[in-house]
Amino acid sequence: MEEEKLKLTIEQLRQQLCQMVKEKGFSDPSVVALSQELDIYIVEYQKRHTEVKTWNM
């Protein structure tokens, strides 16, 4: 997934998550599942930026 699409996906999922939390609370299974999906994309983003910094040292 390209950089801009990854950032857009993270932002969209974050907004969805905020809305779901307002409607269902933190412990609803669908909220937890979406949070876990968002985590996967955030970790991917962080890995890419860690690799870039490592290569630039």
N, CA and C atoms as a LAMMPS dump frame, in Angstrom:
ITEM: TIMESTEP
0
ITEM: NUMBER OF ATOMS
171
ITEM: BOX BOUNDS ff ff ff
-5.0000000000000000e+02 5.0000000000000000e+02
-5.0000000000000000e+02 5.0000000000000000e+02
-5.0000000000000000e+02 5.0000000000000000e+02
ITEM: ATOMS id mol type element x y z
1 1 1 N 0.857 -1.181 0
2 1 2 C 0 0 0
3 1 3 C 0.896 1.234 0
4 2 1 N 0.592 2.165 -0.878
5 2 2 C 1.414 3.362 -0.958
6 2 3 C 1.183 4.274 0.257
7 3 1 N 2.14 5.142 0.488
8 3 2 C 2.181 6.001 1.681
9 3 3 C 0.908 6.826 1.883
10 4 1 N 0.473 7.527 0.848
11 4 2 C -0.705 8.399 0.994
12 4 3 C -1.969 7.595 1.261
13 5 1 N -2.099 6.455 0.594
14 5 2 C -3.272 5.607 0.815
15 5 3 C -3.257 5.046 2.235
16 6 1 N -2.1 4.686 2.719
17 6 2 C -1.974 4.178 4.084
18 6 3 C -2.393 5.245 5.092
19 7 1 N -1.914 6.465 4.909
20 7 2 C -2.283 7.555 5.821
21 7 3 C -3.783 7.845 5.76
22 8 1 N -4.346 7.806 4.568
23 8 2 C -5.781 8.043 4.409
24 8 3 C -6.593 6.934 5.089
25 9 1 N -6.167 5.706 4.919
26 9 2 C -6.849 4.583 5.561
27 9 3 C -6.816 4.719 7.072
28 10 1 N -5.668 5.081 7.616
29 10 2 C -5.539 5.277 9.066
30 10 3 C -6.497 6.363 9.537
31 11 1 N -6.546 7.462 8.828
32 11 2 C -7.418 8.569 9.231
33 11 3 C -8.893 8.171 9.149
34 12 1 N -9.265 7.476 8.099
35 12 2 C -10.659 7.047 7.959
36 12 3 C -11.057 6.073 9.06
37 13 1 N -10.194 5.12 9.351
38 13 2 C -10.484 4.159 10.413
39 13 3 C -10.533 4.847 11.776
40 14 1 N -9.666 5.817 11.988
41 14 2 C -9.666 6.549 13.252
42 14 3 C -10.988 7.286 13.449
43 15 1 N -11.47 7.911 12.395
44 15 2 C -12.747 8.624 12.484
45 15 3 C -13.9 7.656 12.732
46 16 1 N -13.889 6.522 12.05
47 16 2 C -14.915 5.503 12.269
48 16 3 C -14.894 5.02 13.708
49 17 1 N -13.689 4.792 14.215
50 17 2 C -13.534 4.3 15.578
51 17 3 C -14.075 5.305 16.582
52 18 1 N -13.761 6.556 16.411
53 18 2 C -14.27 7.593 17.323
54 18 3 C -15.792 7.608 17.331
55 19 1 N -16.394 7.5 16.158
56 19 2 C -17.853 7.501 16.06
57 19 3 C -18.45 6.261 16.727
58 20 1 N -17.848 5.115 16.484
59 20 2 C -18.352 3.876 17.071
60 20 3 C -18.249 3.895 18.58
61 21 1 N -17.178 4.446 19.112
62 21 2 C -17.01 4.531 20.564
63 21 3 C -18.123 5.381 21.171
64 22 1 N -18.46 6.492 20.504
65 22 2 C -19.545 7.349 20.991
66 22 3 C -20.875 6.597 21.021
67 23 1 N -21.101 5.758 20.028
68 23 2 C -22.368 5.049 19.901
69 23 3 C -22.445 3.773 20.75
70 24 1 N -21.323 3.047 20.844
71 24 2 C -21.363 1.712 21.439
72 24 3 C -20.508 1.535 22.68
73 25 1 N -19.607 2.478 22.957
74 25 2 C -18.704 2.323 24.09
75 25 3 C -17.432 1.585 23.7
76 26 1 N -16.501 1.549 24.628
77 26 2 C -15.181 0.981 24.343
78 26 3 C -15.145 -0.544 24.282
79 27 1 N -16.045 -1.208 24.974
80 27 2 C -15.926 -2.665 25.097
81 27 3 C -16.782 -3.447 24.105
82 28 1 N -17.506 -2.772 23.232
83 28 2 C -18.302 -3.468 22.227
84 28 3 C -17.364 -4.239 21.293
85 29 1 N -17.708 -5.485 20.97
86 29 2 C -16.822 -6.295 20.11
87 29 3 C -16.502 -5.653 18.757
88 30 1 N -17.448 -4.95 18.165
89 30 2 C -17.169 -4.309 16.872
90 30 3 C -16.179 -3.154 17.027
91 31 1 N -16.198 -2.475 18.161
92 31 2 C -15.251 -1.394 18.441
93 31 3 C -13.855 -1.978 18.633
94 32 1 N -13.79 -3.066 19.38
95 32 2 C -12.501 -3.727 19.612
96 32 3 C -11.922 -4.226 18.292
97 33 1 N -12.755 -4.816 17.449
98 33 2 C -12.286 -5.331 16.159
99 33 3 C -11.758 -4.201 15.265
100 34 1 N -12.47 -3.096 15.224
101 34 2 C -12.016 -1.969 14.413
102 34 3 C -10.721 -1.383 14.975
103 35 1 N -10.624 -1.323 16.282
104 35 2 C -9.403 -0.825 16.913
105 35 3 C -8.206 -1.71 16.552
106 36 1 N -8.418 -3.007 16.549
107 36 2 C -7.346 -3.934 16.19
108 36 3 C -6.952 -3.784 14.724
109 37 1 N -7.94 -3.561 13.862
110 37 2 C -7.637 -3.33 12.444
111 37 3 C -6.819 -2.048 12.279
112 38 1 N -7.216 -1.004 12.97
113 38 2 C -6.479 0.256 12.924
114 38 3 C -5.05 0.064 13.417
115 39 1 N -4.884 -0.714 14.468
116 39 2 C -3.546 -0.992 15.009
117 39 3 C -2.624 -1.591 13.94
118 40 1 N -3.166 -2.483 13.128
119 40 2 C -2.363 -3.129 12.083
120 40 3 C -1.807 -2.081 11.111
121 41 1 N -2.66 -1.151 10.702
122 41 2 C -2.216 -0.11 9.771
123 41 3 C -1.226 0.855 10.431
124 42 1 N -1.448 1.171 11.687
125 42 2 C -0.536 2.072 12.395
126 42 3 C 0.843 1.425 12.537
127 43 1 N 0.859 0.152 12.878
128 43 2 C 2.141 -0.56 13.001
129 43 3 C 2.862 -0.583 11.658
130 44 1 N 2.137 -0.816 10.577
131 44 2 C 2.749 -0.803 9.234
132 44 3 C 3.352 0.569 8.936
133 45 1 N 2.623 1.621 9.252
134 45 2 C 3.111 2.986 9.043
135 45 3 C 4.384 3.224 9.86
136 46 1 N 4.359 2.806 11.122
137 46 2 C 5.529 2.999 11.99
138 46 3 C 6.731 2.205 11.488
139 47 1 N 6.505 0.992 11.017
140 47 2 C 7.605 0.184 10.48
141 47 3 C 8.267 0.886 9.302
142 48 1 N 7.457 1.425 8.419
143 48 2 C 8.005 2.109 7.252
144 48 3 C 8.843 3.315 7.647
145 49 1 N 8.39 4.049 8.626
146 49 2 C 9.129 5.24 9.028
147 49 3 C 10.365 4.888 9.849
148 50 1 N 10.314 3.808 10.568
149 50 2 C 11.498 3.352 11.304
150 50 3 C 12.558 2.885 10.315
151 51 1 N 12.138 2.165 9.274
152 51 2 C 13.084 1.695 8.254
153 51 3 C 13.732 2.865 7.535
154 52 1 N 12.972 3.893 7.219
155 52 2 C 13.512 5.071 6.532
156 52 3 C 14.538 5.759 7.412
157 53 1 N 14.25 5.928 8.685
158 53 2 C 15.186 6.576 9.594
159 53 3 C 16.445 5.741 9.761
160 54 1 N 16.292 4.422 9.815
161 54 2 C 17.454 3.539 9.967
162 54 3 C 18.368 3.651 8.749
163 55 1 N 17.792 3.692 7.564
164 55 2 C 18.588 3.785 6.347
165 55 3 C 19.268 5.137 6.211
166 56 1 N 18.692 6.17 6.794
167 56 2 C 19.259 7.516 6.68
168 56 3 C 20.344 7.801 7.717
169 57 1 N 20.606 6.885 8.609
170 57 2 C 21.598 7.137 9.664
171 57 3 C 22.991 6.928 9.161
